Amino acid sequence: MIFRHVFALFVLCLLPVAAFGQAEDAASTSSDPTTTAAAAAVASGHADPGLPGFIETVADTILALFDVRDTENTWQHYSLAAVILVLAFLLRKVGASLLFAVLRRFTVRTKTTLDDKLLPAIEEPIKAFIALLGIYVAIRVLKLPPEVDRDVGYGATVAFSLVTFWLFLRGFHTLLDHAHEIAKRKKLSVAAFMPWIKKTLTVVFVIFGVLMVAQSMGFEVRAFLAGLGLGGLAFALAAQDTLANLFGSVVVAVDQPFKVGEFVQIGAHLGLVEDIGLRSTKLRTPAKSLVTLPNRTVASEAITNLSRFTQRRVEQVIALTYDTKAEQMDAMVEEIRTIVGGEEEVDPASIMVFFRDYSTSSLDIWIVYLTKDPDFQKHMRLRQRINLKIMRAVQARGLSFAFPSQTLYLGGEAAQRLVGGKNQGI
């Protein structure tokens, strides 16, 4: 497959050679073709690129090595070009395969799998680079007219730029895919955004590559970038809400305040996270309704993640009636402290039990403790056990739980009238 691609590039690069006859006829109308070409380059606003310097160096070294100094093409030039092409494709087919086979033996011994994925990704671009190097060195060995050299320079600039960016793009994709796998394995919320991040960075990478190729071809890209800046400003103004939601999704992906499947409170909304998208986040409420929140709202609201408790805190008040004696209250406080401390699931350092308040209609015992396990169901079962033990202890001591009540005391004539009314059957 790659051979066909390289061959197509080779044909495209040699098309200017086939058109050389027409270019020569057109150039013959001018007394100085070089001056005419230079003037045309100046008039068009860009200079003609030549072959990369390393190709010139390799070709000149080969010609000097075989002592080929003729200014016209001879059988030696054609023979060297043919040999270079054959060697290049042999090196691409055999040499590169052997090199990568050796590298794979080293990557197998490493702990990470990234290098195992990078080698197959960059193998084809490197083979294409070797083939292009042989093609253009072979072309440079030949003595071609200035017009053809110019066209070959264009072809070389485009071909090497494409292969270089192909190499970096495949390596870049491999890195992003590896990061995506790690995020999914660790169940990070950024995993949901990785496909979007990959597409966005790929577009930016391709645009940057096109601009770099255009710059290397001699075109002026500053005016284009200036126009792009004005267009981008207009687009940003027209799509403020969309961009705000996109940036909100980036904030959620970076901060990772919650993941899919966690129970959270975002502002006034409480629910289970069902989906984290580019534009919005979806919550399933306890009533099973679906709430869709724009990501810009999510990024600006206070977020409480109810699935990430390290411990659960319990605070409650036991209210006893006012006929409880001081000795009974003291014994009750100590017994409750013993009941709470006897549970293995309770953090002993967190226990606090005190007779705290004289309330309006009760004597209040304040209880605070932390559970070791943040699991909600275990927490509720523990509270139930402790509450039942406290209830039995209160009943065993003959005490009563208080409830809101008022006692009205009457004296004097009002009391006598009330008593008299009762005696008379009123």
Secondary structure as UniProt FT lines:
FT   HELIX           2..18
FT   HELIX           20..27
FT   TURN            28..29
FT   HELIX           33..44
FT   HELIX           53..65
FT   TURN            66..67
FT   HELIX           75..90
FT   HELIX           91..95
FT   HELIX           96..109
FT   HELIX           114..141
FT   HELIX           146..185
FT   TURN            186..187
FT   HELIX           189..193
FT   HELIX           194..216
FT   TURN            217..218
FT   HELIX           222..238
FT   HELIX           240..255
FT   TURN            260..261
FT   STRAND          263..266
FT   TURN            267..268
FT   STRAND          269..276
FT   STRAND          280..284
FT   TURN            286..287
FT   STRAND          290..294
FT   HELIX           295..300
FT   STRAND          303..305
FT   TURN            306..307
FT   STRAND          312..320
FT   TURN            322..323
FT   HELIX           326..341
FT   TURN            344..345
FT   HELIX           348..350
FT   STRAND          352..358
FT   STRAND          363..371
FT   HELIX           376..396
FT   TURN            397..398
FT   HELIX           412..423
FT   TURN            424..425
//
